[in-house]
Amino acid sequence: MTIKMNIAGILLGMFFSSFGQIAEWSTAGVENGFEANPVWNCTAAAEGIDPSKTVLKLDETRLSKNYFAAKSFTCRHLNDQTLNPERYIQLILAPEDGKILDLICLELNIYSTGSGPQKVAVRTSVDDYYATIKTQDLIRGAHSLVSIDLAALGLKKIREPLEFRIYLWGAEGMQTASLTDSRRVSAVRIFGSVK
């Protein structure tokens, strides 16, 4: 009986220890955000994640980068009053060849200026960006942590690059928002496992 309990404990420990942070984008040490880095490579990646293909991208045909953002990834022209499916930030998570991802959670740390966007939404390439997997109100003049339960969406056995699209809207005035670190929480984190 003791042997069975020890084996069960080891297996349970292996299960829980295999899940954790698999990709992170931190603004620590980054200068000039999207202005200098239109393709923002992840700053930390678990073994089995391809760091050269795991990126955040801002395409200025969709949104404008903000030239005065020194230590954050800022974009402007977020003044649509509803979600515009043509205006987004791309987040691409790519496993290495032969690796499989099971995803648990995506966290976005978004700062909205006093006249910045009031809403954020996220869609994925799983259904060709049809369904919104999360919509959340943003607090103007503050950081908002957006946490998306990917396990509940069944995002498992991912073998190919997966794209998330981040939509921001409802701004006035400066129309500005940033992905940035706050209170020791990185700008973007993805949790799950790599097999």
N, C-alpha and C positions, 0 to 999 in steps of 0.2 A: 504494500500500500504506500509506503514511504517513497519507493522508487517511482510509482505511478504519479504521485503528487509532485515529485521533483521534476519529472519529465514534463508534466503539464505546466509547471511553473516556468521551465526553460522555454517551452514553446510559446507560452503567453508572453514572456519577456521578449522573445525574438519578434513576435508579431508587433508589439507596441514600439519596440526600438527601431523597427524598419520604417516607421512613418516619422516624418519630420520636415523641416524646411528643405526644399529642393532647389529653389532659385530665389535670388534676392537682388533688388536694385536699390542701392543706397546713394544718397547725394553727398555723403562725406568725402571730401577731397575733390569733388567735381566742380569745375569752374565753367560758368556760362551756359549751363544746361543744354537745351536743344539747339541753341545758337551755334555752339561749338561741336555738339554731339548729336546730329540729326538721327543717328542710329546709336542708341544707348545700350551697350552690351551689359549683361547682368554682371554684378560685382561679386557675386558668390553663386556657385552652382554645385550641386551634389554630384558625386561620381555617377556617370551615366547620362548626365544632361550635357548637350553640346553647347558650350558657352559662346561659340562663334555664331550660332544661329538662334540663341535665346536672347531676344532683343526687344526693346521698346523703340518705336519709330514714330516720327512726326512728319507727315507729308504736307508741305506748305500749300499744296493745291486744295487741301481740306481745312487746315487750321494754320494760323500764323504762330511762329515761334516768337518768344518775347525776348528782345535783345537785352533788357536790363536785369534779367534773372541771373544772379551770380552763382548761387549754390542750390538751385532747384531747377526742375524741368517744367518750364512754364509755357503755356500757350494762350493765345488771344483769339478774339473774334468768336466768342461763345454766346452770341446774343440771339440765336434762334429761340423762338418761344416754345418749340416742341422738339423732340428728338429728330435730328436730321441724319438719316442713315448714310449720308455721304461725308459727314464730318466726324472724324474719330481719331484716336491714338491707337496704334497697333501694338499689341503685346504678343510676341510669338514665343512659345515654349517648345523646345525641340529635344527629343530624346536622341541619344547616340544610336547608331545602327545596331539592331538586335536588342535594344532595351525597351522595357514596357513601363509606362507610367500609370499609377493609380493616384488620382488627385483628390485632395480633401478640402482645401480652402485656398482662396485668393484674397489677399488683403491689399487695398489701395489706400494710401495716406494722402488725401487731397486737401490742399489749402485753397479756399476761395476768398478772393479779396472782398472788400466791403461792397463792391458792386459786381462781384464775380458771379459765376453760374450758381443756380439754386438747385440743379438736378444733375445726377450722374446715372448712367445706365451702362450695362455690359451685355454683350452678345458674343457668341462663339462661332467658329467655323464648323462645328459639329453639324449644325442644321443650316449651313450657309447664311448665318447671321439673321435668321428669321425671328426666333423667339428671344425676348429680353430675359436674361437669367437673373438680373437684379436691377432695381431702380431704387434710388435713395435720395432724399433731400440732403442738400449740403448746407452747412451753417456759414453764412457770409462772415468774413473777418476772422475765421477760425479754421483749424484743421478738423477734418471729418475722416474717421476710419471707416472704410467700406469693406465689410467682410462678406464673402460669398461662399456659401456651403456647396462645394463642388462634388462632395461625396453624395449628397442628396440628389444631384443631377445625374449620377451614375457615370461620371467621367473616369472610367477605368479601362485598362488595357489599351492605353494610347501608345501607338507605335510610330506615328507620323507627327510632324510638327502641328501644333494646335495653336490657332490664333484666337485671341480675345480682342474685341474692339470696345474701346472706352469712349462713351459719348458724354459730352458736357453741354448744358444749355441753360437758358434763362438768365443770362447776364445783362448788365446795364453798364453804362460808363466805360471803365477800363476793360471790362469783359475778360478778366484774367483769372486763371487758376493754375496751380502748380502741383506736380507730384513731388513731394519733398519729405525728408525725414522729420520726425517730431517725437519728442519724449522717448527717445531711444527706440522708436519704431521706424524701420526703414520705409522708404517711399512705396515700394512694392515687394510683397513676399508671396511665394506660392509654397503650399505644404502638400505633402503626399509621399509616395514611395517610388523607388526606381528598382526594377528587377532585371 
